[in-house]
Amino acid sequence: MNWEEKDNKLVKDFKFKDFSEAFAFLTRVAILAEKHNHHPEIYNVYNKISLSLTTHDSGSKVTDKDINLAKAIDGLS
Protein backbone atom coordinates (compact mmCIF):
# COMPACT_ATOMS: atom_id res chain seq x y z
CA MET A 1 0.00 0.00 0.00
CA ASN A 2 1.60 3.25 -1.08
CA TRP A 3 -0.67 5.77 0.59
CA GLU A 4 0.92 8.58 2.60
CA GLU A 5 -0.26 9.42 6.10
CA LYS A 6 -0.51 13.20 6.32
CA ASP A 7 -2.47 15.41 8.73
CA ASN A 8 -4.36 12.43 10.20
CA LYS A 9 -5.41 11.24 6.74
CA LEU A 10 -4.32 8.62 4.26
CA VAL A 11 -3.75 10.40 0.96
CA LYS A 12 -2.94 9.25 -2.54
CA ASP A 13 -2.80 10.89 -5.97
CA PHE A 14 -3.79 9.11 -9.16
CA LYS A 15 -3.18 10.13 -12.77
CA PHE A 16 -5.04 8.72 -15.76
CA LYS A 17 -4.90 8.96 -19.55
CA ASP A 18 -7.85 11.37 -19.73
CA PHE A 19 -10.95 12.61 -17.92
CA SER A 20 -13.10 9.66 -18.98
CA GLU A 21 -10.64 7.18 -17.52
CA ALA A 22 -10.39 9.19 -14.30
CA PHE A 23 -14.16 9.42 -13.99
CA ALA A 24 -14.58 5.69 -14.59
CA PHE A 25 -12.12 5.07 -11.74
CA LEU A 26 -14.10 7.44 -9.49
CA THR A 27 -17.28 5.54 -10.29
CA ARG A 28 -15.62 2.30 -9.16
CA VAL A 29 -14.33 4.05 -6.02
CA ALA A 30 -17.86 5.28 -5.24
CA ILE A 31 -19.31 1.76 -5.48
CA LEU A 32 -16.52 0.40 -3.30
CA ALA A 33 -16.96 3.20 -0.74
CA GLU A 34 -20.68 2.40 -0.47
CA LYS A 35 -19.89 -1.27 0.16
CA HIS A 36 -17.43 -0.26 2.90
CA ASN A 37 -19.81 2.40 4.25
CA HIS A 38 -16.80 4.72 4.30
CA HIS A 39 -16.39 7.63 1.91
CA PRO A 40 -13.21 9.40 0.79
CA GLU A 41 -12.66 13.08 0.24
CA ILE A 42 -12.25 13.44 -3.53
CA TYR A 43 -10.51 16.12 -5.57
CA ASN A 44 -10.58 15.80 -9.35
CA VAL A 45 -9.17 17.98 -12.11
CA TYR A 46 -9.25 16.54 -15.63
CA ASN A 47 -7.13 13.34 -15.44
CA LYS A 48 -5.85 13.78 -11.88
CA ILE A 49 -7.56 12.53 -8.72
CA SER A 50 -6.55 12.98 -5.10
CA LEU A 51 -8.21 10.83 -2.44
CA SER A 52 -8.06 11.35 1.32
CA LEU A 53 -9.31 8.91 3.93
CA THR A 54 -9.94 9.63 7.60
CA THR A 55 -12.49 8.38 10.11
CA HIS A 56 -14.45 11.37 11.37
CA ASP A 57 -16.35 9.25 13.93
CA SER A 58 -13.03 8.40 15.61
CA GLY A 59 -11.82 11.96 15.99
CA SER A 60 -10.66 12.42 12.38
CA LYS A 61 -7.76 10.02 12.53
CA VAL A 62 -6.61 7.07 10.47
CA THR A 63 -8.25 3.81 11.52
CA ASP A 64 -8.61 0.29 10.16
CA LYS A 65 -11.61 1.50 8.14
CA ASP A 66 -9.31 3.83 6.21
CA ILE A 67 -6.61 1.23 5.74
CA ASN A 68 -9.09 -1.38 4.52
CA LEU A 69 -10.69 1.00 2.03
CA ALA A 70 -7.28 2.17 0.80
CA LYS A 71 -6.27 -1.45 0.14
CA ALA A 72 -9.54 -2.07 -1.69
CA ILE A 73 -9.06 1.07 -3.81
CA ASP A 74 -5.53 -0.09 -4.66
CA GLY A 75 -7.11 -3.26 -5.99
CA LEU A 76 -9.03 -1.20 -8.55
CA SER A 77 -6.04 0.37 -10.26
Secondary structure per residue as TSV (DSSP state, phi and psi in degrees):
chain	resnum	aa	ss	phi	psi
A	1	M	-	360.0	122.2
A	2	N	-	-112.9	45.9
A	3	W	-	-88.9	150.2
A	4	E	E	-103.8	135.8
A	5	E	E	-90.8	120.9
A	6	K	E	-147.3	127.1
A	7	D	T	52.4	46.3
A	8	N	T	61.6	31.9
A	9	K	E	-139.5	151.5
A	10	L	E	-92.4	127.7
A	11	V	E	-128.5	147.5
A	12	K	E	-155.4	140.1
A	13	D	E	-105.0	142.8
A	14	F	E	-127.3	145.6
A	15	K	E	-132.3	134.2
A	16	F	-	-122.7	172.4
A	17	K	S	-62.0	-41.4
A	18	D	S	-158.3	-177.8
A	19	F	H	-64.1	-40.9
A	20	S	H	-60.3	-42.4
A	21	E	H	-65.6	-41.1
A	22	A	H	-63.8	-42.8
A	23	F	H	-68.3	-36.6
A	24	A	H	-62.0	-41.5
A	25	F	H	-61.1	-45.2
A	26	L	H	-61.4	-35.7
A	27	T	H	-62.9	-43.4
A	28	R	H	-65.9	-37.4
A	29	V	H	-63.4	-41.5
A	30	A	H	-62.1	-43.6
A	31	I	H	-63.8	-43.2
A	32	L	H	-63.8	-43.1
A	33	A	H	-61.1	-40.4
A	34	E	H	-62.4	-42.6
A	35	K	H	-63.5	-33.9
A	36	H	H	-87.4	-7.5
A	37	N	T	50.4	45.5
A	38	H	-	-152.5	126.5
A	39	H	-	-122.4	128.8
A	40	P	-	-78.8	159.7
A	41	E	E	-82.3	133.6
A	42	I	E	-123.7	133.7
A	43	Y	E	-128.8	124.6
A	44	N	E	-133.3	128.7
A	45	V	E	-134.0	116.6
A	46	Y	T	48.9	-103.9
A	47	N	T	-103.7	9.6
A	48	K	E	-114.5	136.1
A	49	I	E	-130.8	136.2
A	50	S	E	-119.3	129.9
A	51	L	E	-116.3	141.5
A	52	S	E	-129.7	136.4
A	53	L	E	-124.2	130.0
A	54	T	-	-153.1	155.8
A	55	T	B	-104.9	102.3
A	56	H	G	-63.8	-35.8
A	57	D	G	-66.3	-16.3
A	58	S	G	-109.9	29.2
A	59	G	T	83.7	27.1
A	60	S	S	54.3	58.2
A	61	K	B	-134.9	166.3
A	62	V	-	-76.2	127.5
A	63	T	-	-128.2	-178.8
A	64	D	H	-59.8	-30.9
A	65	K	H	-59.2	-42.6
A	66	D	H	-67.9	-45.2
A	67	I	H	-62.6	-43.8
A	68	N	H	-64.7	-41.7
A	69	L	H	-68.4	-39.4
A	70	A	H	-59.7	-44.1
A	71	K	H	-63.2	-40.9
A	72	A	H	-65.0	-41.8
A	73	I	H	-63.3	-41.0
A	74	D	H	-58.2	-31.5
A	75	G	T	-69.3	-16.0
A	76	L	T	-80.7	-31.8
A	77	S	-	-96.3	360.0
